[in-house]
């Protein structure tokens, strides 16, 4: 009995991860308030946890949650109306609220997640507030996880999210897809948060899993919706191409035990050729729409170089370096500079790459970034300086919050202590 209850609860939690964003998005459109929508969604989840162990999980759990949440909203509205002595208004409005077409719910919420992101990306909010609120509502990340991603305290992040919701409410932001110039102004921050969601799925910052496939799938779904909304925007196509090309490697990035598998060690026969084909087509579309290329299209072009290489030796590292040159010039990002150093080490040798990595050591934005010592350790291994590499791997392991990644880094550190290991990698 206990096992059955545990299985049901685990299933409900999985359903929640899948349905939460659509549920909140639909409720925002229904009640016109982000905070209230999130509360209603949580109440529906609590109801499911109470009832489903006895009644069983419904055939369409997403529709069940939406119906439950909407009915609760209607009941609350009725109570408020009764307190205000508006019985006539209740009678007039009741028929359109009490009869909810469960079968039509999925059609109604098809674009609600995208609408929710566009609302959260309203210019009335700061950049950090947009990303944080979207990660909370759409990606379903906890306040703790978002705080770690921003290298901020949990209290600070919780306050930021609360203020963002309040700001949207006080500004009376319309909960609908913007049009014209307003839509185009929200595309850049929308792309940013969609890619943030994808990256959290592709390389989880916290937890016990290296991948969170449901986040990758949701980000790609949103990208496909967005190209339908603004098909003439090159960077929308560029982001879609980037996500599909990166996601094509997902099955090869994790071993049978769930451990991460590095790019050069991956079985490329497991790469998804359909996603590669779709990604390259999206890349070609992005490249045809504008010159010079934007940051997402440049990153997609780099991913395309990897996707075209049937073996690691076939990789066109010279072209990747050139693409990173353009990306550094465009973004000025220290993370991009670190990735460029890796590309240079592959094209011209680890010593050249290491000198660039060492030059980034004092970069403030990278001081808490675990991949800086991880990259440095890898280059030290290739130069035969395994004792130094071991310390760098251990430092990187102490800085990551992902269990799988920490285990990989500690394993690589341990290998550095074995004579002859690492010098040929």
DODREN-366558 format. One record per atom (N, C-alpha, C): residue in three letters; y, x, z. Coordinates in steps of 0.02 Angstrom, whole numbers, plus 50000, padded with zeros to 5 digits. Each point is the difference from the previous one (the first is absolute). Layout:
<nodes>
ALAYXZ...
</nodes>
This chain:
<nodes>
UNK499405004250000UNK500604995850000UNK500635004450000UNK499985005150042UNK500565004550004UNK500125003549934UNK499455002049966UNK500065003449935UNK500324995349948UNK499814993650002UNK500274995149953UNK500754999150011UNK500214999750063UNK500714999350017UNK500395006049976UNK499715005950011UNK500345006249979UNK500085000249924UNK499474998049964UNK500024999949927UNK500534995149975UNK500034994150032UNK500504995049980UNK500705002650012UNK500115003150057UNK500665002650015UNK500205005649951UNK499525004449984UNK500135005349952UNK500174997149932UNK499654994749980UNK500124996749936UNK500704996950000UNK500184996850056UNK500674996950004UNK500545005349994UNK499905005650033UNK500495005549996UNK500075002549928UNK499435000549964UNK500035002249930UNK500364994949957UNK499874993650012UNK500354994649963UNK500745000450013UNK500185001250063UNK500715000450018UNK500345005649962UNK499685005849996UNK500305005749964UNK500134998349927UNK499554996049971UNK500064998249930UNK500524994549990UNK500014995150044UNK500394993949989UNK500695000150033UNK500125004550048UNK500614999550041UNK500645000149958UNK500045004649951UNK500615000449961UNK500134993749959UNK499474997449968UNK500084993849962UNK500194994250046UNK499694999950059UNK500144994750047UNK500735000150023UNK500245005850021UNK500695000650023UNK500484998649942UNK499845002649940UNK500434998749943UNK500074992649985UNK499444996450001UNK500034992849988UNK500374996250054UNK499925002350063UNK500334996750055UNK500765001350000UNK500205006049978UNK500715001549994UNK500334995149951UNK499664998749945UNK500264995349951UNK500034992950029UNK499544998650046UNK499944993250028UNK500514998850056UNK500075004950046UNK500434998950059UNK500675003649994UNK500075004549949UNK500635003449986UNK500235004650056UNK499525002950036UNK500185004550055UNK499425004950010UNK500155006549994UNK499475005150004UNK499675000250068UNK500405000050053UNK499725000550068UNK499564994050015UNK500244994049983UNK499614993950013UNK499365000049959UNK500045002449938UNK499405000349958UNK499475004650030UNK500225005750025UNK499525004750031UNK499684996950062UNK500404996550040UNK499734996750060UNK499484994749980UNK500154996149950UNK499534994849977UNK499355003149975UNK500055005549963UNK499415003449975UNK499565002550058UNK500325002850051UNK499635002550058UNK499664994250037UNK500354994450005UNK499714994150034UNK499394997549961UNK500045000149934UNK499434997949959UNK499405004750011UNK500155006550006UNK499465004850013UNK499674998650067UNK500404998750051UNK499724998450066UNK499564993949997UNK500224994949963UNK499604993949992UNK499345001649965UNK500025004249949UNK499385002049966UNK499535003750047UNK500275004450040UNK499585003750048UNK499684995350051UNK500344994550015UNK499724995150048UNK499484995549968UNK500114998049937UNK499584994849969UNK499435002749957UNK500135005249962UNK499515002149950UNK499345002550029UNK499995003050060UNK499355001850028UNK499544994050010UNK500294994050011UNK499604993950009UNK499894996249935UNK500524999549958UNK499954995949939UNK499775003949939UNK500035006750005UNK499855004049941UNK500635001549960UNK499975005249961UNK500585001949959UNK500044995449939UNK500574997049988UNK500064995349943UNK499925003549933UNK499864996149948UNK499905002849933UNK500635003449974UNK500574997250017UNK500645002949979UNK500425001550062UNK499865005650033UNK500345001450064UNK500755000749993UNK500245002749944UNK500715000749990UNK500354993349998UNK499714995249965UNK500284993349997UNK499984996650068UNK499465001250037UNK499944997150067UNK500555002550045UNK500125006549998UNK500535003050042UNK500694997249979UNK500114999449935UNK500644997549976UNK500104992750022UNK499484995949993UNK500054993050020UNK500144999450074UNK499635003950040UNK500094999850072UNK500715002050020UNK500255005349970UNK500685002450016UNK500534994949978UNK499924997249940UNK500494995149976UNK500004993750043UNK499404997750019UNK499974994150042UNK500325001250067UNK499925006150027UNK500325001750063UNK500775000049991UNK500235002449942UNK500714999949987UNK500264992949995UNK499614995749968UNK500194992949994UNK500044996750068UNK499495001450043UNK499984997150067UNK500615002250040UNK500175006549994UNK500585002550036UNK500644996749975UNK500044999049934UNK500584996749971UNK500064992950024UNK499444996650006UNK500014993150025UNK500254999850071UNK499755004750041UNK500215000050070UNK500755001150005UNK500265004749960UNK500735001250001UNK500384993849977UNK499734996749949UNK500334993949975UNK500004994450051UNK499444999550037UNK499964994750050UNK500495001250057UNK500065006450019UNK500485001650053UNK500704998249978UNK500145000949937UNK500654998349973UNK500064992749982UNK499484996150015UNK499994992849988UNK500124998449927UNK499595003549957UNK500054998849928UNK499364997049974UNK499804994550029UNK499364997049981UNK499994997949927UNK500564997649975UNK500014997949930UNK499905005849953UNK500285005750018UNK499925005949958UNK499275002450000UNK499674999350057UNK499295001950004UNK499594995749953UNK500134993550001UNK499614995549957UNK500105001749927UNK500615001749981UNK500135001649930UNK499675006649979UNK499995004850045UNK499765006649981UNK499255001050012UNK499704995850042UNK499305001150018UNK499535000149941UNK500034995449952UNK499515000049946UNK499975006649961UNK500555003249988UNK499985006149959UNK499765006050040UNK499974999550067UNK499775005650040UNK499274999250022UNK499814993950016UNK499344999250031UNK499435000549949UNK500124998649938UNK499485000449950UNK500065006749964UNK499585004750018UNK500035006749970UNK499405000849954UNK500145001649939UNK499485000949950UNK499695006950008UNK499455000450036UNK499695006550014UNK499785003449936UNK499754996349952UNK499765003149938UNK500555003249960UNK500624997750008UNK500565002749961UNK500365005650036UNK499795001650061UNK500375005050039UNK500005006849967UNK499435002249973UNK499975006649970UNK500495000749942UNK500054994549960UNK500475000249944UNK500725000650026UNK500144996550055UNK500685000050026UNK500205006850029UNK499525003750028UNK500185006250033UNK499905006049955UNK499874998949936UNK499865005649956UNK500525005449999UNK500644998150003UNK500555004949999UNK500355000750067UNK499724996950052UNK500364999850064UNK500065006950032UNK499505004349990UNK500055006750030UNK500565003949966UNK500034999649933UNK500545003449964UNK500674997150020UNK500044993550007UNK500624996850022UNK500205002650069UNK499515000850044UNK500135002550067UNK500285007149998UNK499725004249957UNK500265006849993UNK500715000049974UNK500134995949949UNK500684999749972UNK500504997650052UNK499794995450043UNK500444997750054UNK500115005750050UNK499465003450019UNK500055005550048UNK500415005849972UNK500055000549934UNK500395005449968UNK500714997949985UNK500244994950033UNK500694997749990UNK500485005650020UNK500545001149963UNK500475005450016UNK500354999250067UNK499954994250031UNK500314999250066UNK499645004450052UNK499395002149984UNK499615004350046UNK500065007349979UNK499955004550048UNK499995007149985UNK499345001849967UNK499975005949969UNK499405002349966UNK499415000250049UNK500095003150058UNK499455000550048UNK499784993250025UNK500484995450009UNK499834993350024UNK499594996349947UNK500175000949936UNK499624996749947UNK499285002350000UNK499905006550002UNK499325002749998UNK499614997950062UNK500315000650058UNK499654998450063UNK499804992650002UNK500464995649981UNK499854992850002UNK499454998349950UNK500025002949941UNK499494998649949UNK499325002550023UNK499985006050029UNK499365002650024UNK499724995650055UNK500434997150040UNK499774995550054UNK499734993549972UNK500384997049953UNK499824993449976UNK499485000149944UNK500055004849955UNK499585000149941UNK499395004450008UNK500115006250025UNK499435004550009UNK499624998650064UNK500304996250046UNK499664998250061UNK499935005850049UNK500425005249992UNK499965005750045UNK500294998150068UNK499715002950052UNK500274998950067UNK500655003950009UNK500384998050050UNK500625003650015UNK499865007450014UNK499445001350033UNK499825007050015UNK499885003949936UNK499634997149953UNK499865003449937UNK500645001349960UNK500454995149999UNK500635000849963UNK500425005450033UNK500025000050066UNK500385005150036UNK499755007049984UNK499355000849996UNK499725006649982UNK500195002049929UNK499994995149955UNK500175001549931UNK500735002249993UNK500434997250044UNK500725001749998UNK500175005850048UNK499495002550036UNK500115005250050UNK500524997750051UNK499944993650020UNK500464997050049UNK499594997350059UNK500354998350054UNK499664997150058UNK499824992749986UNK499504997650035UNK499784993149990UNK500564995150019UNK500365001650054UNK500554995750022UNK500554999549947UNK500185005849972UNK500515000149948UNK499794995849940UNK499375000749980UNK499774996449941UNK499964992550014UNK499784998150060UNK499964992950017UNK500704996849998UNK500495003650026UNK500694997549999UNK500264999449929UNK499825004949958UNK500234999949930UNK499724993949963UNK499374998450012UNK499694994349967UNK500304993550024UNK500104999450066UNK500314994050027UNK500704999049972UNK500395005449997UNK500684999549972UNK499994998049927UNK499515002649963UNK499964998349929UNK499884992549991UNK499544997250039UNK499874992849996UNK500624996050017UNK500345002150054UNK500604996550022UNK500555000349947UNK500065005849969UNK500525000949948UNK499874995449941UNK499374999549978UNK499844995549945UNK500164992850018UNK499854998150062UNK500134993250022UNK500754998650004UNK500375004550029UNK500734999050009UNK500365000149933UNK499745004049952UNK500315000349934UNK499814994249956UNK499544995850025UNK499764994149962UNK499775002149930UNK499595005249999UNK499735002649937UNK499544994749969UNK500104998049937UNK499564995149969UNK499305002849989UNK499494996150017UNK499325002349995UNK499724998049932UNK500255003549949UNK499784998849932UNK500085006449959UNK499665000249943UNK500055005949957UNK500705000349970UNK500375005450012UNK500685000549972UNK499985000649925UNK500564998849969UNK500045000249927UNK500575004649978UNK499985001949936UNK500545003849970UNK500135006750034UNK500645001550010UNK500205006450029UNK499735000850071UNK499954994550036UNK499745000350069UNK499275002350000UNK499624997549952UNK499305002049995UNK499955007549984UNK500385002349951UNK499965007049979UNK500235004750056UNK500464997750042UNK500235004250055UNK499465000950053UNK499544995250003UNK499475000450051UNK499375003549975UNK499975001549936UNK499405003249972UNK499875006950032UNK500495004650004UNK499855006550029UNK499724999850071UNK500314996250047UNK499704999850067UNK499324996450000UNK499914995249955UNK499364996549996UNK499455004949977UNK500165004149950UNK499525005149978UNK499835004750057UNK500515001850039UNK499895004650055UNK499504997250051UNK500104993750019UNK499554997250051UNK499314998749972UNK499944998049937UNK499344999049970UNK499625006649999UNK500345005449982UNK499665006549998UNK499845002450071UNK500414998350048UNK499865001750070UNK499364996450021UNK499934993649982UNK499394996350016UNK499405003249968UNK500075001949935UNK499455003249965UNK499805006550034UNK500485004150017UNK499855006450031UNK499664999350068UNK500194994850037UNK499674998950064UNK499274998149989UNK499864996749945UNK499304998549983UNK499635005949972UNK500355004249963UNK499695005749965UNK499875005850047UNK500455001250048UNK499915005350050UNK500284997450065UNK499594996450038UNK500244996750061UNK500295004950049UNK500584998450028UNK500325004650047UNK499674999950069UNK499674994450016UNK499694999350065UNK499314996749993UNK499634999850055UNK499374996450000UNK499405004449986UNK499434996649991UNK499365003549991UNK499785000349927UNK500374996849955UNK499814999949930UNK500505003949958UNK499735003849952UNK500425003949955UNK500344995549950UNK499634994949977UNK500274995249951UNK500054993150031UNK500504996149978UNK500054992950016UNK500054996349933UNK499434998949967UNK500014997449931UNK500384993549992UNK500014995850051UNK500334993549993UNK500765001049989UNK500285005250030UNK500715001349990UNK500145002649929UNK499555004349976UNK500085002449930UNK499964994349951UNK499514995650010UNK499914994349955UNK500604995450002UNK500274998850060UNK500574995550005UNK500615003149967UNK500115006550010UNK500575003349968UNK499954999749924UNK499405001149973UNK499924999649927UNK500104992949975UNK499774995250038UNK500104992949981UNK500744998549997UNK500385002450049UNK500724998950001UNK500335003649942UNK499765006049985UNK500285003749943UNK499914996249935UNK499414997049991UNK499874996149939UNK500444993849996UNK500114996850058UNK500464994350001UNK500705002249981UNK500195005850025UNK500685002449989UNK500125001749926UNK499515002949966UNK500115001549929UNK500064993549960UNK499684994750024UNK500094993649967UNK500694997150012UNK500305001750057UNK500654997450018UNK500565003849964UNK499925006649994UNK500515004249967UNK499655004849951UNK499734997549946UNK499605004149954UNK500395005549965UNK500664999850002UNK500395005249966UNK500215005750045UNK499775000150062UNK500195005250047UNK499475005649998UNK500215005949977UNK499535005649992UNK499685002050066UNK500395000250053UNK499745002450064UNK499494995250031UNK500054993649984UNK499504995250023UNK499335001749967UNK500025001449935UNK499395002149965UNK499765006850026UNK500485004450015UNK499825006650025UNK499644999650067UNK500244995750045UNK499664999250064UNK499304997049991UNK499954994949957UNK499344997149988UNK499525005249973UNK500235004149952UNK499595005349972UNK499785004950055UNK500475002050041UNK499865004850054UNK499474997350047UNK500064993750021UNK499524997150047UNK499314999449968UNK499974997749938UNK499354999149968UNK499665006749988UNK500385005149980UNK499705006549988UNK499765003250065UNK500384999250054UNK499775002750063UNK499414996050028UNK500034993549994UNK499464995850025UNK499355001249962UNK500045002449939UNK499405001349961UNK499545005150034UNK500285004150044UNK499615005250034UNK499714997750067UNK500144993850019UNK499834997850068UNK499265000850018UNK499564998149956UNK499285000350016UNK499765007150011UNK500345004849968UNK499805007050007UNK500355003550058UNK500484996850031UNK500405003350052UNK499684999650069UNK499464996150006UNK499674999250065UNK499255001249991UNK499715004050045UNK499295001449997UNK499604994450031UNK499345000449999UNK499574994850027UNK500134998650074UNK500225005150036UNK500134999250072UNK500734998050014UNK500394998749948UNK500694998150009UNK500495005850004UNK499755006149995UNK500435005850004UNK500395001049935UNK500625002550004UNK500395001149939UNK499685005449956UNK500074999049934UNK499775004949951UNK500615002449961UNK500135006550002UNK500595002849967UNK499934999649924UNK500575000249965UNK500034999049928UNK499515004349962UNK499985006550014UNK499585004549962UNK499254999050015UNK499854996850055UNK499304998950020UNK499744993149978UNK500434996049969UNK499804993149984UNK499544999849939UNK499544995250002UNK499574998549943UNK500404995749952UNK500245003049946UNK500454996549956UNK499664994549959UNK499344999950001UNK499654994449967UNK500104993550039UNK500225000650062UNK500144994050041UNK500704997349989UNK500415003849964UNK500674997549987UNK499964993849957UNK500424995250015UNK499994993449965UNK500355000749933UNK499605000149946UNK500295001149933UNK500434994049978UNK499844994050024UNK500414994249981UNK500705000750030UNK500045002050064UNK500655000950030UNK500385005749967UNK499645005249980UNK500335005649966UNK500304997649933UNK499614996149963UNK500244997349936UNK500614995750010UNK499974995650049UNK500564995650014UNK500615003950023UNK499875005050043UNK500555004150025UNK500345003949945UNK499615002949954UNK500295003849945UNK500404995549952UNK499764993849991UNK500384995349958UNK500664998350033UNK499984998850066UNK500634998550036UNK500475005949997UNK499735006150005UNK500415006149996UNK500335000449931UNK499614998749947UNK500285000349932UNK500564994849993UNK499914994250030UNK500524994849997UNK500635002450036UNK499915003050059UNK500585002550037UNK500365005449961UNK499635004649970UNK500305005549962UNK500374997549939UNK499784994349973UNK500324997349940UNK500654996350015UNK500104998250063UNK500574995850018UNK500635004050018UNK499925006250022UNK500605003750020UNK499885007549998UNK500545003749990UNK500025007350007UNK500685001750031UNK500055004750047UNK499445003650030UNK499584995650045UNK499415002550017UNK499544996150040UNK500234999650072UNK499864994350032UNK500174999050070UNK499465003050046UNK500114999850065UNK499545003350047UNK499294997250000UNK499934993349995UNK499324997250001UNK499645001749935UNK500355000049944UNK499695001649937UNK499815007449998UNK500415004450028UNK499825007050003UNK499385001150043UNK499964996550057UNK499415000650042UNK499384997349964UNK500104994649962UNK499444997149962UNK499775004949946UNK500485003649969UNK499815005049950UNK499605005650031UNK500165001950062UNK499615005150035UNK499294997350014UNK499964993850023UNK499354997050012UNK499604999449935UNK500364998849945UNK499684999649935UNK499685006649979UNK500325005650018UNK499715006649986UNK499335000850035UNK499964997850062UNK499375000450037UNK499484995249969UNK500234994049982UNK499534995049973UNK499695002249934UNK500375003749960UNK499755002349935UNK499525005950006UNK500025003550056UNK499595006050009UNK499294998050022UNK499525001349957UNK499304998350017UNK499725004550054UNK500275006150006UNK499805004750053UNK500645003050028UNK499975002750062UNK500605003250028UNK500285005549955UNK499565003749966UNK500235005549957UNK500404997549940UNK499904993749981UNK500354997249942UNK500714997750016UNK500195000250064UNK500664997550020UNK500565004149970UNK500494996749972UNK500585003449969UNK500525001350055UNK499905005450037UNK500445001550056UNK500705002049977UNK500065003049942UNK500675001849975UNK500434993849989UNK499704994849971UNK500374993849990UNK500164996750067UNK499535000450047UNK500134997050066UNK500595003550034UNK500025006749994UNK500575003650029UNK500654997749967UNK500014999249935UNK500604997849965UNK500224993050023UNK499514995750010UNK500154993250023UNK500285000250071UNK499715004350042UNK500265000750069UNK500705003049999UNK500145004549953UNK500695002649994UNK500494994349991UNK499844995449955UNK500434994349988UNK500054995450061UNK499444999250035UNK499994995650058UNK500405002850057UNK499965006550011UNK500415003350052UNK500744999249984UNK500185001249938UNK500704999449980UNK500254992950010UNK499574995149988UNK500204993050004UNK500044997650072UNK499535002150042UNK499954997350068UNK500265004650055UNK499945006649989UNK500195004750053UNK499554999450061UNK499414997049993UNK499564998750057UNK499615006350021UNK500025001850064UNK499595005750024UNK499254998949990UNK499784993750005UNK499294998549989UNK499815001549927UNK500444998149954UNK499885001549930UNK499995007649989UNK500455003650034UNK500015007349994UNK499355003050025UNK499724997150053UNK499355002450025UNK499454998849949UNK500004994249968UNK499504998649949UNK500105004649939UNK500625001449985UNK500145004749945UNK499725007050016UNK500055002050062UNK499735006550021UNK499255000349989UNK499664994450013UNK499274999749988UNK499865000849925UNK500404996549959UNK499905000449927UNK500125007149976UNK500525003350026UNK500145006949980UNK499445004650021UNK499714998850059UNK499435004250022UNK499414999349953UNK499904994049972UNK499454998949953UNK500155003149932UNK500634999849980UNK500185002649934UNK500085007650000UNK500285002850054UNK500195007150000UNK499695004150056UNK499644996850046UNK499675003850053UNK500244997950069UNK499555000750051UNK500174997750068UNK500585003750032UNK500105006449982UNK500555003850030UNK500674996949982UNK500084998049937UNK500634996849979UNK500114993450037UNK499464996350008UNK500054993650035UNK500175001150073UNK499695005050032UNK500125001250071UNK500725002050014UNK500305003849957UNK500705002050011UNK500464993950000UNK499844995149957UNK500404993849997UNK499884995850063UNK499384999750022UNK499844996250061UNK500345003050060UNK499995006650005UNK500325003350057UNK500754998750000UNK500304999349941UNK500714998649996UNK500174992950026UNK499494995750003UNK500114993150023UNK499864999350075UNK499805005450033UNK499774999650069UNK500544997250047UNK500635001549987UNK500544997850044UNK500334993549976UNK499724996949949UNK500284993849975UNK499924994550053UNK500554997150026UNK499944995150054UNK499544994249984UNK500024997649938UNK499594994149981UNK499265001550001UNK499815006350001UNK499295001949997UNK499735002650067UNK500415000350051UNK499785003050063UNK499434996150032UNK499994993549991UNK499464995950028UNK499514997749947UNK500035003049941UNK499584998049943UNK499375004449999UNK499444997050015UNK499385003950010UNK499765003549936UNK500214997549942UNK499765003049938UNK500335006849985UNK500555001550033UNK500305006649991UNK499545005550025UNK499774999850064UNK499525005150021UNK499334999449964UNK499804993949980UNK499364999249964UNK500025003649933UNK500564999149963UNK500075003449935UNK500035007550011UNK500385002150050UNK500065007250013UNK499315002950017UNK499614996450040UNK499335002450017UNK499565000749938UNK500034995249956UNK499595000249939UNK500185006149958UNK500645001549994UNK500215005849961UNK499795006550035UNK500035000250066UNK499785005950036UNK499265001349991UNK499614994549998UNK499285000749988UNK499885003349932UNK500374997749950UNK499905002749932UNK500215007449996UNK500445002150045UNK500215007050002UNK499565004250046UNK499494996850029UNK499545003750044UNK500265001050070UNK500554996950018UNK500305000850067UNK499754994350045UNK499354999950013UNK499674994350032UNK500204999350073UNK500145005550034UNK500194999450071UNK500664996150007UNK500485001649957UNK500634996350001UNK499894992749977UNK499564999249951UNK499874993249975UNK499704995650054UNK499565002850040UNK499694996150054UNK500544997150047UNK500485004150019UNK500534997650044UNK500414994549967UNK500135000749935UNK500394994949964UNK499624993449993UNK499355000449987UNK499604993949996UNK500004996450068UNK499935003950053UNK500004997050067UNK500684996950016UNK500535003249979UNK500674997250010UNK500074993449963UNK499774999949937UNK500044993949960UNK499604994450032UNK499405001750026UNK499584994950032UNK500344997050061UNK500375004050037UNK500344997550060UNK500584995449983UNK500235000249937UNK500594996249980UNK499834993449966UNK499384999149977UNK499824993849965UNK499764994750049UNK500124993749984UNK499764994550041UNK499414996349970UNK499745002749944UNK499424996949969UNK499375003850021UNK499524996450028UNK499405003150027UNK499615003849948UNK499904997049942UNK499615003249947UNK500345006449975UNK500654999749992UNK500365005849976UNK499985005650051UNK500054998250064UNK499975005050053UNK499325003549999UNK499474996149991UNK499335002949999UNK499925004849941UNK500274998149942UNK499965004449941UNK500375006550013UNK500604999650028UNK500395006050012UNK499675004650052UNK499714997050051UNK499645004050051UNK499385003249970UNK499674996349955UNK499425002849966UNK500195006049958UNK500554999549965UNK500235005649959UNK500215005950043UNK500294998450059UNK500185005450046UNK499375003650025UNK499484996150015UNK499375003050024UNK499695004349945UNK500054997949938UNK499725003949945UNK500355006849992UNK500645000150019UNK500375006349995UNK499735005350047UNK499664997850054UNK499735004750049UNK499335002849979UNK499714997349945UNK499355002349976UNK500105005549949UNK499725005950010UNK500095005549953UNK499804997949929UNK500445001549952UNK499844998749929UNK500194993049978UNK500164995550048UNK500194993249981UNK500754999949984UNK500164997249944UNK500714998949983UNK500265004949949UNK499745006149998UNK500295005049955UNK499884998349927UNK499504995949986UNK499854998349930UNK500244993049982UNK500324996550046UNK500214993149986UNK500614999849955
</nodes>
